[in-house]
Amino acid sequence: MNRVKNPVVHHAPRRVPQAALLVAAATLTASALVPTQAAAEWPDRPMRLILPAAPGGSSDPTARLLAEELSKRLGQPVAVFNRPGAGGNVGMAEAARAEADGNTIVLSWTGPLATNMALYKSPGFDSQKDFAPIAKVGCVPNIIAVNKDLPVKDLKDYIELAKSRPKGLTYGSTGTGSSWHIAGAMIQEESGAKLVHVPYTSPGVAVTDLMSGQLDSMMPLVVMMVPYVNDGRAKGLAVMSKTRSPVLPQVPSTAELGMPEMLSDTCFALLTNAGVKPEIVAKLNQATNQVLQDPKVKERLEASGITVEGGTPEALRDYIANEVKRQAEIVKAINAKAD
């Protein structure tokens, strides 16, 4: 009788209990819903908005307005934390180190986001790698303002006078690498005007010297010069933008004067930490755009000289990338170094 070695044994397939299948399906469904649920429940505690500037500065009212309005739309208090120092680097570095949960946002501007990347060897953060863009708030252009007795009536006269004087014309700034300094350097680069940079530690002192004639000119943010231009204590020659500013509509833009490349402004933006869930960034973007589209908010921002923009995180990311490159070229051209 022949024996069959190692016979093949056919087993009936095991049936998985229906209860186990239901448990597995529920587990998969729950895990798939975690990000959505997390975004739906966020924010679940008070938030903070870091402003890399001192209390009482020109950006402080904007930060507090945005915090108040975002709080209404997100359902949690949003407190402003002022963190000044090193041209905005201190506050930006603190914001970059915060937990990536979307509960910390930062209101920044062109200086820390772009200029400082070239101006400082070690700013303490990378504006493109350490942050997730939320939305661009808007921009304030610089204005070319001169002493009321300077013998010029427009921008063309100013450039010609600066070229004709052996020592050129003086212009004040709030320090090396500031937007005032960058604006003046850009005028030199674009027009060939001979300008002498005079840095100040206090913007108020610079304005006083402009009024008295100790200083020929300055290129601050347009909103700062509104009262002086309107009452004739200074002359506004041009805002350095594509269009006129709503706060000084009588002053032409450099673009309309035939100098479309002579543009200088400070743009404000909201960001959070890199690594924050996309769903949360999307909620922050939606809330920010709702705030900026509110007629009352828009009116208040425009009264401070800001041309409101809003938009997508992607648009802000592109703006920062382009501005980092542009500011690096300017810093290199004028050989600027941080004080």
C-alpha positions as CSV (number, residue, x, y, z in Angstrom):
1,M,0.0,0.0,0.0
2,N,1.5,3.2,-1.1
3,R,1.5,6.1,1.4
4,V,1.2,9.7,0.2
5,K,3.9,11.8,1.8
6,N,3.2,15.4,2.8
7,P,-0.4,15.5,1.7
8,V,-1.9,18.8,0.9
9,V,-4.6,19.7,3.3
10,H,-7.2,22.2,2.3
11,H,-8.6,24.2,5.1
12,A,-11.8,26.2,4.9
13,P,-11.2,29.9,5.1
14,R,-11.6,31.5,8.6
15,R,-14.4,33.8,8.9
16,V,-13.6,37.1,10.5
17,P,-16.3,38.0,13.0
18,Q,-18.5,40.9,11.9
19,A,-17.9,42.7,15.1
20,A,-14.1,42.8,14.4
21,L,-14.7,44.1,10.9
22,L,-16.8,46.9,12.3
23,V,-14.2,47.8,14.9
24,A,-11.5,47.9,12.2
25,A,-13.6,50.1,9.9
26,A,-14.4,52.5,12.8
27,T,-10.7,52.8,13.7
28,L,-9.8,53.6,10.1
29,T,-12.6,56.1,9.8
30,A,-11.6,57.8,13.1
31,S,-8.0,58.1,12.1
32,A,-8.9,59.6,8.7
33,L,-11.1,62.2,10.5
34,V,-8.5,63.3,13.0
35,P,-7.1,66.2,11.0
36,T,-10.5,67.4,10.0
37,Q,-11.8,67.2,13.6
38,A,-8.7,68.9,14.9
39,A,-9.2,71.8,12.5
40,A,-12.9,71.9,13.3
41,E,-12.2,72.2,17.1
42,W,-9.4,74.7,16.7
43,P,-8.9,77.1,18.3
44,D,-9.7,75.7,21.6
45,R,-7.8,78.2,23.8
46,P,-6.7,81.8,23.8
47,M,-4.3,82.8,21.0
48,R,-1.4,85.2,20.8
49,L,-0.3,87.6,18.1
50,I,3.4,88.5,18.3
51,L,4.3,92.0,17.1
52,P,8.1,92.3,16.6
53,A,7.9,96.0,17.6
54,A,7.6,98.2,20.6
55,P,4.2,99.3,22.0
56,G,3.0,102.6,20.7
57,G,4.8,102.3,17.3
58,S,3.2,102.8,14.0
59,S,2.4,99.1,13.6
60,D,0.8,98.7,17.0
61,P,-2.7,100.0,16.2
62,T,-2.8,97.6,13.2
63,A,-1.8,94.6,15.3
64,R,-4.4,95.4,17.9
65,L,-7.2,96.0,15.4
66,L,-6.4,92.7,13.7
67,A,-6.3,90.9,17.0
68,E,-9.7,92.3,18.1
69,E,-11.3,91.4,14.8
70,L,-9.8,87.9,14.5
71,S,-11.0,87.2,18.0
72,K,-14.6,87.8,16.9
73,R,-14.3,85.5,14.0
74,L,-12.3,82.7,15.6
75,G,-14.2,82.6,18.9
76,Q,-11.1,82.9,21.2
77,P,-9.3,85.9,22.7
78,V,-6.3,87.0,20.6
79,A,-3.8,88.9,22.7
80,V,-1.0,91.1,21.3
81,F,2.5,90.5,22.6
82,N,5.1,93.2,21.7
83,R,8.6,91.7,21.2
84,P,10.9,94.5,19.9
85,G,14.6,94.3,19.2
86,A,17.2,93.9,16.4
87,G,14.9,95.3,13.7
88,G,12.2,92.8,14.4
89,N,14.5,89.8,14.7
90,V,13.8,89.2,18.4
91,G,10.0,88.8,17.9
92,M,10.3,86.8,14.7
93,A,12.7,84.3,16.4
94,E,10.3,83.9,19.3
95,A,7.4,83.3,16.9
96,A,9.5,80.8,14.9
97,R,10.1,78.8,18.1
98,A,6.5,78.6,19.2
99,E,4.6,75.3,19.1
100,A,3.2,74.6,15.6
101,D,-0.4,74.4,16.6
102,G,-1.7,77.6,15.0
103,N,-2.3,79.3,18.3
104,T,0.6,81.7,17.8
105,I,0.6,84.1,14.8
106,V,2.9,87.0,14.0
107,L,2.3,90.3,12.3
108,S,5.5,91.1,10.3
109,W,6.6,93.4,7.5
110,T,9.1,93.8,4.7
111,G,12.0,94.5,7.0
112,P,12.1,91.3,9.1
113,L,10.6,89.2,6.3
114,A,13.0,90.2,3.6
115,T,15.6,93.0,4.3
116,N,16.9,91.4,7.5
117,M,17.6,88.1,5.6
118,A,20.4,90.0,3.8
119,L,21.2,92.7,6.4
120,Y,22.0,90.3,9.3
121,K,24.4,87.3,9.2
122,S,22.3,85.4,11.8
123,P,18.9,86.9,12.2
124,G,17.8,83.9,14.3
125,F,15.1,82.6,11.8
126,D,14.4,82.0,8.2
127,S,11.4,83.9,6.9
128,Q,10.7,81.3,4.2
129,K,11.5,78.1,6.1
130,D,10.3,78.8,9.6
131,F,6.8,80.2,8.9
132,A,3.6,79.3,7.1
133,P,2.2,82.3,5.3
134,I,-1.4,83.2,6.1
135,A,-2.2,86.4,4.2
136,K,-0.9,89.7,3.1
137,V,-2.5,92.5,5.0
138,G,-1.5,95.5,2.9
139,C,1.3,98.0,2.0
140,V,2.3,101.5,3.0
141,P,4.5,103.3,0.5
142,N,7.4,105.6,1.3
143,I,7.1,109.3,0.4
144,I,9.8,111.6,-0.8
145,A,9.4,114.6,1.4
146,V,11.6,117.7,1.5
147,N,12.1,120.8,3.5
148,K,9.5,123.5,2.5
149,D,12.3,126.0,1.6
150,L,14.3,123.6,-0.6
151,P,14.2,125.2,-4.1
152,V,12.4,122.3,-5.9
153,K,8.7,122.0,-7.0
154,D,8.7,118.3,-8.0
155,L,10.7,115.1,-8.1
156,K,12.5,116.0,-11.3
157,D,13.8,119.2,-9.7
158,Y,14.9,117.3,-6.6
159,I,17.0,114.8,-8.7
160,E,18.5,117.6,-10.8
161,L,19.4,119.6,-7.7
162,A,21.0,116.6,-6.0
163,K,23.1,116.0,-9.1
164,S,24.2,119.6,-9.3
165,R,25.3,120.2,-5.8
166,P,28.9,119.1,-5.1
167,K,28.0,117.4,-1.8
168,G,24.6,116.4,-2.9
169,L,21.4,116.5,-0.7
170,T,21.0,115.0,2.7
171,Y,18.3,112.5,3.6
172,G,17.4,111.2,7.0
173,S,16.5,107.6,8.1
174,T,15.8,105.6,11.2
175,G,19.0,103.6,10.7
176,T,21.0,101.5,8.3
177,G,18.8,99.0,6.5
178,S,15.5,100.8,7.5
179,S,12.8,101.3,4.8
180,W,13.8,105.0,4.9
181,H,17.4,104.2,4.1
182,I,16.5,101.6,1.4
183,A,14.1,104.1,-0.2
184,G,16.8,106.8,-0.5
185,A,19.3,104.3,-1.8
186,M,16.8,103.2,-4.4
187,I,16.4,106.8,-5.6
188,Q,20.2,107.1,-6.0
189,E,20.3,103.8,-8.0
190,E,17.4,104.6,-10.3
191,S,18.1,108.3,-10.9
192,G,21.8,108.9,-10.3
193,A,21.0,111.6,-7.7
194,K,23.8,112.4,-5.2
195,L,22.3,111.8,-1.7
196,V,24.0,111.7,1.7
197,H,22.5,109.3,4.2
198,V,22.0,110.7,7.8
199,P,20.8,108.0,10.2
200,Y,18.8,108.9,13.3
201,T,17.8,107.0,16.4
202,S,14.5,108.8,16.7
203,P,12.1,109.5,13.8
204,G,10.8,112.5,15.7
205,V,14.2,114.1,15.7
206,A,14.5,113.5,12.0
207,V,11.2,115.2,11.3
208,T,12.2,118.2,13.5
209,D,15.5,118.6,11.5
210,L,13.5,118.4,8.3
211,M,11.2,121.2,9.4
212,S,14.1,123.4,10.5
213,G,16.2,122.9,7.4
214,Q,19.0,120.9,9.1
215,L,17.9,118.1,6.8
216,D,17.1,118.4,3.1
217,S,14.8,115.4,2.7
218,M,13.6,112.1,4.1
219,M,11.6,109.1,2.8
220,P,9.4,107.8,5.6
221,L,6.2,105.9,5.3
222,V,3.6,108.2,3.8
223,V,1.3,108.3,6.8
224,M,3.9,110.0,8.9
225,M,4.1,113.0,6.7
226,V,0.3,113.6,6.3
227,P,0.0,116.5,8.8
228,Y,3.2,118.2,7.7
229,V,2.4,118.1,4.0
230,N,-1.2,119.2,4.4
231,D,-0.3,122.3,6.4
232,G,2.7,123.2,4.3
233,R,5.5,122.5,6.8
234,A,7.0,120.1,4.3
235,K,6.6,119.3,0.6
236,G,5.6,115.9,-0.6
237,L,7.2,115.3,-4.0
238,A,6.1,111.7,-4.7
239,V,4.9,108.5,-3.1
240,M,7.1,105.6,-4.1
241,S,4.3,103.3,-5.5
242,K,2.3,102.5,-8.6
243,T,-0.7,104.5,-7.5
244,R,-1.4,107.5,-5.3
245,S,-1.9,107.1,-1.5
246,P,-5.5,107.6,-0.2
247,V,-4.1,109.6,2.7
248,L,-2.3,112.1,0.5
249,P,-4.1,111.9,-2.8
250,Q,-2.7,115.2,-4.1
251,V,0.9,113.8,-4.2
252,P,1.7,111.9,-7.4
253,S,3.2,108.4,-7.5
254,T,6.7,107.7,-8.9
255,A,5.1,105.4,-11.5
256,E,2.9,108.1,-12.9
257,L,5.9,110.5,-13.0
258,G,7.6,108.1,-15.4
259,M,9.8,106.2,-12.8
260,P,8.0,102.8,-12.5
261,E,11.0,101.1,-10.9
262,M,11.4,103.6,-8.1
263,L,9.1,101.7,-5.8
264,S,9.5,101.3,-2.0
265,D,7.0,100.3,0.5
266,T,6.5,98.4,3.7
267,C,4.0,95.5,3.4
268,F,2.5,93.9,6.4
269,A,1.6,90.2,6.6
270,L,0.3,87.6,9.0
271,L,2.1,84.3,9.4
272,T,2.1,81.3,11.7
273,N,4.7,78.5,12.3
274,A,5.9,76.1,9.7
275,G,4.3,72.7,10.4
276,V,0.9,74.0,11.3
277,K,-1.8,71.8,9.7
278,P,-3.0,73.1,6.3
279,E,-6.6,73.0,7.5
280,I,-5.8,75.4,10.3
281,V,-3.8,77.7,8.0
282,A,-6.9,77.7,5.7
283,K,-9.1,78.8,8.6
284,L,-6.7,81.5,9.6
285,N,-6.6,82.7,6.0
286,Q,-10.4,82.7,5.7
287,A,-10.8,84.7,9.0
288,T,-8.1,87.2,8.0
289,N,-9.7,87.9,4.6
290,Q,-13.1,88.3,6.3
291,V,-11.5,90.9,8.6
292,L,-9.8,92.8,5.7
293,Q,-13.1,92.8,3.7
294,D,-15.0,94.4,6.6
295,P,-15.8,98.0,5.4
296,K,-15.1,99.5,8.9
297,V,-11.8,97.7,9.3
298,K,-10.7,98.6,5.8
299,E,-11.6,102.2,6.4
300,R,-9.4,102.3,9.6
301,L,-6.5,100.6,7.9
302,E,-6.6,102.9,4.9
303,A,-6.7,105.9,7.3
304,S,-3.3,104.7,8.6
305,G,-2.0,104.7,5.0
306,I,-2.3,101.0,4.4
307,T,-3.6,99.9,1.0
308,V,-5.5,96.7,2.0
309,E,-4.8,93.5,0.0
310,G,-5.6,90.2,1.6
311,G,-5.3,87.1,-0.6
312,T,-4.0,83.5,-0.4
313,P,-1.1,82.0,1.5
314,E,0.4,81.1,-1.8
315,A,0.4,84.7,-3.0
316,L,2.1,85.8,0.3
317,R,4.7,83.0,-0.1
318,D,5.5,84.2,-3.6
319,Y,5.7,87.8,-2.4
320,I,8.2,87.0,0.4
321,A,10.4,84.9,-2.0
322,N,10.5,87.7,-4.5
323,E,11.1,90.4,-1.9
324,V,13.9,88.5,-0.2
325,K,15.7,88.4,-3.6
326,R,15.0,92.1,-4.3
327,Q,16.0,93.3,-0.9
328,A,19.3,91.3,-1.0
329,E,20.2,93.0,-4.3
330,I,19.5,96.5,-2.8
331,V,21.5,95.7,0.4
332,K,24.4,94.5,-1.6
333,A,24.3,97.5,-3.9
334,I,24.5,100.0,-1.0
335,N,26.8,97.8,1.0
336,A,24.5,98.1,4.0
337,K,25.4,96.3,7.3
338,A,23.3,96.0,10.4
339,D,24.1,98.6,13.1
